[in-house]
C-alpha cells in the first residue's frame, strides 16, 4: 500500500452521488494543517463544535449539507 503524504497537502478524490442524475468526481486539496480537525470514532455527523470550527475557517456563515459521497486519499507511488 502506498504511504500517505506526511509533509505536504492532503489530496482527496471524492465521488459525490448527491444528484443521482449527475454524479461528480471532485479532487480536493487540503493545504493547511488548520483545515484538519480530529474526529471521534463514533462521529456520524458534525457536532456544534465542528460547525463553529468550519465557520471560523470559512469566515462566513455556513450551512452544512450532507452529501452521498465516497472518498479516497490520493497517495504518491513509492
QUICORKA-V373361 format. One line per field, one symbol per residue. burial: I if it has 24 or more other C-alpha atoms within 12 Angstrom, else O. A space follows every 10 residues. Layout:
# QUICORKA-V373361
burial->???
This chain:
# QUICORKA-V373361
burial->OOOOOOOOOI OOOOOOOOOO OOOOOOOOOO OOOOOOOOOO OOOOOOOOOO OOOOOOOOOO OOOOOOOOOO OOOOOOOO
